[in-house]
Amino acid sequence: MAETSYDCIVVGSGPGGYVAAIRAAQVGLKTAVIERDKIGGRCLNYACIPAKAVLRSADLLSEIRESEEFGLRVSGVEIDYAAIQARREKVVTTLTSGVGGLFKKNAIDVIGGDAALNADADVLVQGVDGEQLVVGARSVILATGSVGRAIPGVKFGGRVIGTEEAWALPEVPARLAVIGAGASGAEIASAFARLGSEVILLEMLDRVLPSEDADISRLVERGLKRQGIAVHTGTPVADVKANEASVSFSYARESPSPSGDDAAQVDYLVIAAGRGADVEGLGLAEAGVELDARGLVQVDGALRTTRAGVYAIGDLVAGPALAHKASDEGIIAAEDIAGRDTHPIAYGDIPRATFCTPNVGSFGLTEEQAREQGYEVVVGKVQYGAVGGGTVYGDRTGLVKVVGESRYGELLGGHIVGSRATELIQELVNVRALEGGFPELARIIHGHPTLSEAVMEAGRAADGWLIHG
């Protein structure tokens, strides 16, 4: 028999879980959150937010170093890494305290401990004080996120670390290697290279940011190399050996003419080679919650699992592993529990953001994907330098790329690399969400001089009447 009963229990308080809990409370459900660590989950405490706080410091340092181009001479710039880390902790505390305040405002109970489902789909909680609770709920939303995956033959520990540990390093390493040049790996490499580390970035696939459009990946690789990062793509890593002071490994030399292996020794080896759903210990099998072949929880469009009354969101389910995707899924799940009409997410229309330098923002299909799917593809590409804002604000090399189909002017995808790309991409997402296409984008009046004019001009390029460029 459950000791306490709720309309909705949310397991995990990351950006999926805490938003789900708040929405559940808003629609009249008596709600509790179970969290085994800190309010805010991994994203707010160890991953997304700490990463952007450190990256912001690196960005400001880059701007100061480039200030002479704007007529400003700044001398004696020093990196106070302890202060950078203190600010990171302050940012985290501010945001997690805010989430705690929202829980109180919405009368959401917070229960500390590890949670698992039983056969009745009640929630068993092993409290942090050793106390065991059985908490009953009409519905449960699983929002436990993901955990880092090591590479074959290598275990995390000591100086072999994951992305979360990288952002909390006690010092700027003299030498740092990052395995995996996806979003997380590129961000870590970009931050620490600018803060003074000698960085090696290694990727098994043939280009950095391999899930992005090829044109974007090329520009990002060029930008990373300008920061002094040694980028090696198509490069497996082997013979990893760690001790108390360093990590050594070997890696294949770059194609097209491999001639053996190189060896490296670094202070830390960061593995950013992917993540997996954090389902261990949740009792899913006992509760009748089924996983797919990839180890993800099977759900329908309303995020219902194969067990009635149990929902799963975020990194536990298919779709891009993004905080904002998890938040929207949490809203859908909470509203479905309350009996409200919901709509499934159009996962292809979710914006993606990578905060390395240069920034990358994207959504939808790449040019290659659109052609593979049989569309009559039309592409519009415009560099930032084609519009006044690019020159005024000091980024002429950024690029906006629009991928559309020629028959109806549909906007299939958008890809931006350069300053503020993570902000600019939202305009393309909004145009598509409002059922516009690249012809409509081309006719929307934009302020001058702004970087966003390059987005408009990319729409015009796709429509065949580029003005600037």
Backbone hydrogen bonds, N-H to C=O, Kabsch-Sander energy under -0.5 kcal/mol:
donor,donor_aa,acceptor,acceptor_aa,energy
3,E,134,V,-2.9
4,T,134,V,-1.1
6,Y,136,G,-2.2
7,D,30,K,-1.5
8,C,30,K,-2.2
9,I,139,S,-2.0
10,V,32,A,-2.8
11,V,9,I,-0.5
11,V,141,I,-2.8
12,G,10,V,-0.8
12,G,34,I,-2.6
14,G,143,A,-0.6
18,Y,14,G,-3.2
20,A,16,G,-2.1
21,A,17,G,-2.4
22,I,18,Y,-2.2
23,R,19,V,-2.6
24,A,20,A,-2.5
25,A,21,A,-2.3
26,Q,22,I,-2.4
27,V,23,R,-1.8
28,G,25,A,-1.7
29,L,24,A,-2.4
31,T,29,L,-0.6
32,A,8,C,-1.9
33,V,109,D,-3.0
34,I,10,V,-2.8
35,E,33,V,-0.5
35,E,111,I,-2.1
40,G,13,S,-0.8
41,G,38,K,-2.0
44,L,40,G,-1.7
45,N,41,G,-1.8
46,Y,42,R,-3.0
47,A,42,R,-2.1
49,I,43,C,-2.0
51,A,47,A,-2.6
52,K,48,C,-2.0
53,A,49,I,-2.0
54,V,50,P,-2.2
55,L,51,A,-2.7
56,R,52,K,-2.0
57,S,53,A,-1.3
58,A,54,V,-2.0
59,D,55,L,-2.7
60,L,56,R,-2.4
61,L,57,S,-2.1
62,S,58,A,-2.1
63,E,59,D,-2.2
64,I,60,L,-2.4
65,R,61,L,-2.3
66,E,62,S,-1.5
67,S,64,I,-1.3
69,E,66,E,-1.3
70,F,67,S,-1.7
71,G,68,E,-1.9
72,L,67,S,-1.9
73,R,71,G,-0.5
74,V,72,L,-0.7
75,S,73,R,-0.5
80,D,78,E,-0.7
81,Y,79,I,-0.9
83,A,80,D,-0.5
84,I,80,D,-2.0
85,Q,81,Y,-2.5
86,A,82,A,-2.1
87,R,83,A,-2.5
88,R,84,I,-2.3
89,E,85,Q,-2.4
90,K,86,A,-2.1
91,V,87,R,-2.9
92,V,88,R,-2.4
93,T,89,E,-2.7
94,T,90,K,-2.6
95,L,91,V,-2.1
96,T,92,V,-2.9
97,S,93,T,-2.4
98,G,94,T,-1.5
99,V,95,L,-1.9
100,G,96,T,-2.3
101,G,97,S,-2.3
102,L,98,G,-2.0
103,F,99,V,-2.2
104,K,100,G,-1.9
105,K,101,G,-2.6
106,N,102,L,-1.9
107,A,104,K,-1.6
108,I,103,F,-2.9
109,D,31,T,-1.9
109,D,107,A,-0.5
111,I,33,V,-3.2
112,G,110,V,-0.5
113,G,35,E,-1.6
114,D,126,Q,-2.1
116,A,124,L,-1.8
117,L,282,L,-3.1
118,N,122,D,-1.8
121,A,118,N,-2.2
123,V,135,V,-3.0
124,L,116,A,-3.7
124,L,122,D,-0.6
125,V,123,V,-0.5
125,V,133,L,-2.9
126,Q,114,D,-2.8
126,Q,124,L,-0.5
127,G,125,V,-1.0
127,G,131,E,-3.5
128,V,112,G,-0.7
130,G,127,G,-1.9
133,L,125,V,-2.5
135,V,123,V,-3.4
135,V,133,L,-0.5
136,G,4,T,-3.7
136,G,134,V,-0.6
138,R,6,Y,-2.0
139,S,7,D,-1.0
140,V,309,G,-2.7
141,I,9,I,-3.0
142,L,140,V,-0.6
142,L,311,Y,-3.0
143,A,11,V,-2.6
143,A,141,I,-0.6
147,V,276,G,-2.7
149,R,274,G,-2.4
154,V,151,I,-2.2
157,G,160,V,-3.0
160,V,157,G,-2.0
161,I,159,R,-0.7
161,I,269,L,-2.5
163,T,271,I,-0.5
166,A,162,G,-1.6
167,W,163,T,-1.3
168,A,165,E,-1.1
169,L,166,A,-1.5
176,L,198,E,-2.7
177,A,268,Y,-2.1
178,V,200,I,-2.9
179,I,270,V,-3.2
180,G,178,V,-0.7
180,G,202,L,-3.7
186,A,182,G,-2.7
187,E,183,A,-2.1
188,I,184,S,-2.3
189,A,185,G,-2.5
190,S,186,A,-2.4
191,A,187,E,-2.4
192,F,188,I,-2.4
193,A,189,A,-2.0
194,R,190,S,-1.4
195,L,191,A,-1.4
196,G,192,F,-0.6
196,G,193,A,-0.8
197,S,192,F,-3.0
198,E,174,A,-2.5
199,V,197,S,-0.7
200,I,176,L,-2.3
201,L,230,A,-2.8
202,L,178,V,-2.8
202,L,200,I,-0.5
203,E,232,H,-2.5
209,L,181,A,-3.1
212,E,209,L,-2.1
217,S,213,D,-2.4
218,R,214,A,-2.1
219,L,215,D,-1.5
220,V,216,I,-2.3
221,E,217,S,-2.7
222,R,218,R,-2.0
223,G,219,L,-2.2
224,L,220,V,-2.8
225,K,221,E,-2.3
226,R,222,R,-1.7
227,Q,223,G,-0.8
227,Q,224,L,-0.8
228,G,225,K,-2.0
229,I,224,L,-1.7
230,A,199,V,-2.6
231,V,229,I,-0.9
232,H,201,L,-2.9
234,G,203,E,-0.6
234,G,205,L,-3.4
235,T,203,E,-2.8
238,A,250,S,-2.7
241,K,248,S,-2.8
243,N,246,S,-2.7
247,V,266,V,-2.6
248,S,241,K,-3.2
249,F,264,A,-2.1
250,S,238,A,-2.9
251,Y,262,D,-2.5
252,A,236,P,-1.5
253,R,260,G,-1.8
257,S,254,E,-0.5
262,D,251,Y,-2.9
264,A,249,F,-2.6
266,V,247,V,-3.0
267,D,175,R,-2.0
268,Y,175,R,-1.0
269,L,159,R,-2.6
270,V,177,A,-3.2
270,V,268,Y,-0.5
271,I,161,I,-2.9
271,I,269,L,-0.5
272,A,179,I,-3.1
272,A,270,V,-0.7
273,A,149,R,-0.5
276,G,147,V,-2.7
278,D,145,G,-2.6
279,V,277,A,-1.5
282,L,279,V,-1.9
287,A,283,G,-1.8
288,G,284,L,-0.8
288,G,285,A,-0.9
289,V,284,L,-2.9
290,E,288,G,-0.6
292,D,296,L,-3.0
295,G,292,D,-1.9
297,V,316,L,-3.0
298,Q,290,E,-2.3
300,D,304,R,-1.3
303,L,300,D,-2.1
305,T,310,V,-2.8
308,A,306,T,-0.6
310,V,307,R,-2.2
311,Y,140,V,-3.4
312,A,303,L,-1.8
313,I,142,L,-2.2
316,L,313,I,-1.3
317,V,314,G,-1.8
322,L,320,P,-1.9
326,A,322,L,-2.0
327,S,323,A,-2.2
328,D,324,H,-1.8
329,E,325,K,-2.1
330,G,326,A,-2.3
331,I,327,S,-1.8
332,I,328,D,-2.2
333,A,329,E,-2.7
334,A,330,G,-2.3
335,E,331,I,-2.4
336,D,332,I,-2.3
337,I,333,A,-2.3
338,A,334,A,-1.7
339,G,336,D,-1.4
340,R,335,E,-2.8
347,Y,345,I,-1.2
349,D,346,A,-2.0
350,I,347,Y,-1.4
352,R,362,S,-3.4
354,T,360,V,-2.9
360,V,354,T,-2.5
361,G,416,I,-2.5
362,S,352,R,-2.2
363,F,414,G,-2.2
364,G,348,G,-1.8
365,L,412,L,-2.2
370,A,366,T,-2.5
371,R,367,E,-2.1
372,E,368,E,-2.4
373,Q,369,Q,-1.7
374,G,371,R,-1.5
375,Y,370,A,-1.9
377,V,375,Y,-1.3
378,V,404,G,-2.6
380,G,402,V,-2.3
382,V,400,V,-2.4
384,Y,398,G,-2.8
385,G,396,R,-1.7
386,A,383,Q,-2.0
387,V,384,Y,-1.9
389,G,450,T,-0.6
390,G,384,Y,-0.8
390,G,387,V,-0.8
391,T,387,V,-1.0
392,V,388,G,-2.6
393,Y,389,G,-2.7
394,G,391,T,-0.5
395,D,390,G,-2.6
399,L,417,V,-2.8
400,V,382,V,-2.8
401,K,415,H,-2.9
402,V,380,G,-3.2
403,V,413,G,-2.8
404,G,378,V,-3.1
404,G,402,V,-0.5
405,E,410,E,-1.7
406,S,376,E,-2.9
409,G,405,E,-1.2
412,L,403,V,-2.1
412,L,410,E,-0.8
413,G,403,V,-2.0
414,G,363,F,-2.0
415,H,401,K,-2.6
416,I,361,G,-3.0
417,V,399,L,-2.4
418,G,359,N,-2.4
421,A,418,G,-1.8
423,E,420,R,-1.1
424,L,420,R,-2.9
425,I,421,A,-1.9
426,Q,423,E,-1.1
427,E,424,L,-1.4
428,L,424,L,-0.7
429,V,425,I,-1.8
430,N,426,Q,-2.7
431,V,427,E,-2.3
432,R,428,L,-1.9
433,A,429,V,-2.6
434,L,430,N,-2.0
435,E,432,R,-2.0
436,G,431,V,-3.2
438,F,409,G,-1.5
441,L,437,G,-2.2
442,A,438,F,-2.0
443,R,439,P,-0.7
443,R,440,E,-1.0
444,I,440,E,-0.7
444,I,441,L,-1.0
450,T,447,G,-0.5
453,E,450,T,-0.9
454,A,451,L,-1.9
455,V,451,L,-0.5
455,V,452,S,-0.7
456,M,452,S,-1.6
457,E,453,E,-2.6
458,A,454,A,-1.8
459,G,455,V,-1.7
460,R,456,M,-2.0
461,A,457,E,-2.6
462,A,458,A,-2.2
463,D,459,G,-1.7
464,G,460,R,-0.6
464,G,461,A,-0.9
465,W,460,R,-2.7
469,G,467,I,-0.5
